[in-house]
């Protein structure tokens, strides 16, 4: 069993609502399961309504209060219509942006088609922009909420992020990191009640990561779940800091890594 600390203590306690894009499979589904077991009502969004509903049914079989929906996140009008369909569920306390796609194996900068750039950037960057635009405003108005985006080590400007190759994917995740950092600044680095972070889950056994990856989807989800339930003071204790706001950061296994 993963050690989620407070999450295990919160089981069966109503924690509010969580909305997870990419929640129909992989890390997103693992996040939905962990948050559901921690007491959240979860809404899982798949690429289609059918995939979201199937995932929600699996979660309900575990005793989790779950709803499923879906939309093409790259389509701004489709996400706006989705928000209207969700009604009160479109105002979550926790918003997890997990939906993502990988670029083709040989997709170097000069060997990627325009269609490939648009496909990857459409989901990995503009899908998050559309998600924030539609579901984050109630958090900002209420001065309360958690926004967590699944990034990747390949999107960093340090370490494995500077090795070249998979250009559309790397660039989309680097842009996502910039988006999250900028949104954290716009929301006052946590001083206005909204916490905004990115997580590098590492290589996990998911439909994207493949069956031979070294980590499970549950392991990839664990830091996301921890961020969702841990306040600023708890994050500060984890980092050993007092004055610096421990949000607006890139996390990996509950530790901060360089952007």
C-alpha positions as CSV (number, residue, x, y, z in Angstrom):
1,X,0.0,0.0,0.0
2,X,1.2,3.5,-0.8
3,X,2.0,5.7,2.2
4,X,-0.3,8.6,1.7
5,X,-0.1,9.8,5.3
6,X,-3.2,12.0,5.9
7,X,-5.0,10.5,2.9
8,X,-5.3,7.2,4.7
9,X,-6.6,8.9,7.8
10,X,-9.2,10.8,5.7
11,X,-10.8,7.7,4.2
12,X,-14.6,7.9,4.0
13,X,-14.5,11.6,5.1
14,X,-16.1,14.0,2.7
15,X,-13.3,16.1,1.3
16,X,-15.3,17.9,-1.5
17,X,-14.9,17.3,-5.2
18,X,-12.0,16.6,-7.5
19,X,-11.9,16.7,-11.3
20,X,-9.3,14.7,-13.1
21,X,-8.6,15.1,-16.8
22,X,-7.1,12.0,-18.4
23,X,-8.8,10.1,-15.5
24,X,-10.1,7.2,-17.7
25,X,-6.7,5.4,-17.5
26,X,-3.1,5.4,-16.4
27,X,-1.9,7.9,-13.8
28,X,-5.1,9.9,-14.0
29,X,-7.2,6.9,-13.1
30,X,-4.8,6.1,-10.2
31,X,-5.1,9.7,-8.9
32,X,-8.9,9.4,-9.1
33,X,-8.8,6.1,-7.2
34,X,-6.5,7.5,-4.5
35,X,-8.5,10.7,-4.0
36,X,-11.8,8.8,-4.0
37,X,-10.5,6.5,-1.3
38,X,-9.4,9.6,0.6
39,X,-13.0,10.9,0.6
40,X,-13.3,13.0,-2.5
41,X,-16.2,12.9,-4.9
42,X,-14.3,12.4,-8.2
43,X,-15.2,13.3,-11.7
44,X,-13.0,11.5,-14.3
45,X,-12.7,13.0,-17.8
46,X,-11.8,10.8,-20.7
47,X,-11.2,11.6,-24.3
48,X,-14.8,10.5,-24.8
49,X,-17.8,10.3,-22.6
50,X,-17.9,6.6,-22.9
51,X,-14.3,6.1,-21.6
52,X,-15.0,8.5,-18.7
53,X,-18.2,6.6,-17.7
54,X,-16.4,3.2,-17.9
55,X,-13.7,4.5,-15.5
56,X,-16.3,6.0,-13.2
57,X,-18.1,2.7,-13.0
58,X,-14.9,0.9,-12.0
59,X,-14.4,3.4,-9.2
60,X,-17.9,3.1,-8.0
61,X,-17.3,-0.7,-7.7
62,X,-14.7,0.3,-5.1
63,X,-17.2,2.3,-3.2
64,X,-16.0,5.7,-4.5
65,X,-18.5,8.4,-5.3
66,X,-17.5,8.9,-9.0
67,X,-18.9,10.4,-12.2
68,X,-17.6,10.1,-15.7
69,X,-17.6,12.4,-18.7
70,X,-15.4,13.3,-21.6
71,X,-14.3,15.8,-24.3
72,X,-11.6,16.7,-26.7
73,X,-9.6,19.0,-24.4
74,X,-7.9,20.6,-27.3
75,X,-11.3,22.0,-28.5
76,X,-12.1,25.1,-26.4
77,X,-15.8,25.0,-27.3
78,X,-16.1,21.3,-26.4
79,X,-14.6,22.0,-22.9
80,X,-16.9,24.9,-22.4
81,X,-19.9,22.7,-23.2
82,X,-18.5,20.1,-20.9
83,X,-18.4,22.6,-18.1
84,X,-22.1,23.3,-18.7
85,X,-23.0,19.6,-18.6
86,X,-21.1,19.0,-15.4
87,X,-23.1,21.7,-13.5
88,X,-21.9,21.8,-9.8
89,X,-19.2,19.3,-10.5
90,X,-17.5,22.0,-12.7
91,X,-16.5,23.8,-9.4
92,X,-14.0,21.3,-7.9
93,X,-11.8,21.9,-4.9
94,X,-9.0,19.9,-6.6
95,X,-8.3,20.1,-10.3
96,X,-5.8,17.6,-11.7
97,X,-4.6,18.0,-15.3
98,X,-3.4,14.5,-16.2
99,X,-4.4,14.2,-19.9
100,X,-1.5,13.9,-22.2
101,X,-0.1,12.3,-25.4
102,X,3.4,11.3,-26.4
103,X,4.9,12.4,-29.7
104,X,6.1,10.0,-32.4
105,X,9.4,8.2,-31.6
106,X,11.4,10.0,-34.3
107,X,9.8,13.4,-33.8
108,X,12.9,15.6,-33.8
109,X,12.6,19.3,-34.4
110,X,13.2,19.2,-38.1
111,X,11.5,15.8,-38.6
112,X,8.1,16.5,-37.1
113,X,5.1,17.4,-39.3
114,X,2.9,20.4,-38.6
115,X,0.1,18.0,-37.8
116,X,2.2,16.2,-35.2
117,X,3.1,19.5,-33.5
118,X,-0.5,20.6,-33.4
119,X,-1.7,17.2,-32.1
120,X,0.8,17.1,-29.2
121,X,0.6,20.8,-28.3
122,X,-3.2,20.7,-28.6
123,X,-3.6,18.2,-25.7
124,X,-0.5,18.7,-23.6
125,X,-0.6,22.6,-23.5
126,X,-3.8,24.0,-24.9
127,X,-5.8,21.2,-23.3
128,X,-4.5,22.4,-19.9
129,X,-5.2,26.1,-20.9
130,X,-8.8,25.1,-21.8
131,X,-9.1,23.2,-18.5
132,X,-7.9,26.1,-16.4
133,X,-10.0,28.6,-18.2
134,X,-13.2,26.6,-17.6
135,X,-12.6,25.1,-14.1
136,X,-10.2,27.3,-12.2
137,X,-12.2,30.6,-12.0
138,X,-14.5,29.3,-9.2
139,X,-11.4,28.4,-7.2
140,X,-9.9,31.8,-7.6
141,X,-13.2,33.5,-6.7
142,X,-13.5,31.3,-3.6
143,X,-9.9,31.8,-2.7
144,X,-9.5,28.1,-2.2
145,X,-8.4,25.2,-4.3
146,X,-5.6,23.0,-5.6
147,X,-4.4,22.8,-9.2
148,X,-1.9,20.0,-10.1
149,X,-0.6,19.4,-13.6
150,X,1.2,16.2,-14.7
151,X,4.4,17.3,-16.4
152,X,7.4,15.3,-17.3
153,X,11.2,15.2,-16.6
154,X,11.7,15.5,-20.3
155,X,10.1,19.0,-20.1
156,X,12.7,20.4,-17.7
157,X,15.5,22.8,-18.7
158,X,17.9,20.7,-16.7
159,X,18.9,17.0,-16.5
160,X,17.0,14.7,-18.8
161,X,15.1,17.6,-20.4
162,X,18.1,18.7,-22.4
163,X,18.9,15.5,-24.3
164,X,17.0,16.2,-27.6
165,X,14.5,14.1,-29.5
166,X,10.7,13.8,-29.0
167,X,10.6,17.5,-29.7
168,X,6.9,18.1,-29.7
169,X,6.5,16.3,-26.4
170,X,9.5,17.9,-24.7
171,X,8.4,21.4,-25.8
172,X,4.8,20.9,-24.8
173,X,5.9,19.9,-21.3
174,X,8.3,22.8,-21.0
175,X,5.5,25.1,-22.0
176,X,3.2,23.4,-19.5
177,X,5.8,24.1,-16.8
178,X,5.9,27.8,-17.8
179,X,2.1,27.9,-17.7
180,X,1.9,26.5,-14.2
181,X,4.7,28.7,-12.9
182,X,3.0,31.8,-14.4
183,X,-0.5,30.8,-13.1
184,X,1.0,30.3,-9.6
185,X,2.4,33.8,-9.8
186,X,-0.9,35.2,-10.9
187,X,-2.6,33.6,-7.9
188,X,-0.1,35.0,-5.4
189,X,2.0,31.9,-4.8
190,X,-0.6,30.5,-2.5
191,X,-1.3,33.7,-0.6
192,X,-4.8,33.9,-2.1
193,X,-5.8,30.3,-1.2
194,X,-5.2,28.6,-4.5
195,X,-2.2,26.3,-4.7
196,X,-0.7,25.6,-8.2
197,X,1.9,22.9,-8.8
198,X,3.3,20.5,-11.4
199,X,4.4,16.9,-10.9
200,X,7.0,14.8,-12.7
201,X,5.7,11.2,-12.2
202,X,8.6,9.5,-13.9
203,X,8.3,6.6,-16.3
204,X,5.2,4.6,-15.3
205,X,3.4,1.5,-16.6
206,X,0.5,3.2,-18.4
207,X,-0.9,3.1,-21.9
208,X,1.6,5.8,-22.7
209,X,4.6,4.5,-20.7
210,X,4.2,0.9,-21.8
211,X,4.3,-2.3,-19.8
212,X,8.0,-2.4,-19.1
213,X,8.3,1.0,-17.3
214,X,10.0,0.8,-13.8
215,X,7.1,2.5,-11.9
216,X,3.5,1.7,-11.4
217,X,0.7,4.2,-12.2
218,X,-0.1,4.3,-8.5
219,X,3.5,5.3,-7.7
220,X,3.3,8.0,-10.3
221,X,0.0,9.3,-8.8
222,X,1.2,9.4,-5.2
223,X,2.8,12.8,-5.2
224,X,-0.3,14.3,-6.9
225,X,-2.5,12.9,-4.2
226,X,-0.2,14.1,-1.5
227,X,-0.2,17.7,-2.9
228,X,-4.0,17.6,-3.1
229,X,-4.4,16.9,0.6
230,X,-1.4,18.7,2.1
231,X,-1.6,22.4,3.0
232,X,1.2,25.0,2.7
233,X,2.5,24.3,6.2
234,X,2.8,20.6,5.5
235,X,4.6,21.2,2.3
236,X,6.9,23.6,4.1
237,X,7.7,21.0,6.7
238,X,8.5,18.5,3.9
239,X,10.9,21.0,2.4
240,X,12.3,22.3,5.7
241,X,11.4,25.9,4.9
242,X,9.3,28.4,6.7
243,X,9.1,31.7,4.7
244,X,9.3,30.5,1.1
245,X,5.8,29.6,-0.3
246,X,6.1,25.9,-1.1
247,X,3.8,26.1,-4.2
248,X,4.3,27.1,-7.8
249,X,6.9,24.3,-8.0
250,X,7.8,21.1,-9.9
251,X,7.6,18.1,-7.6
252,X,9.0,14.6,-7.9
253,X,8.4,12.0,-5.1
254,X,7.3,14.8,-2.7
255,X,10.6,16.7,-3.3
256,X,11.1,19.8,-5.4
257,X,13.2,19.5,-8.6
258,X,14.6,22.3,-10.8
259,X,12.4,23.5,-13.6
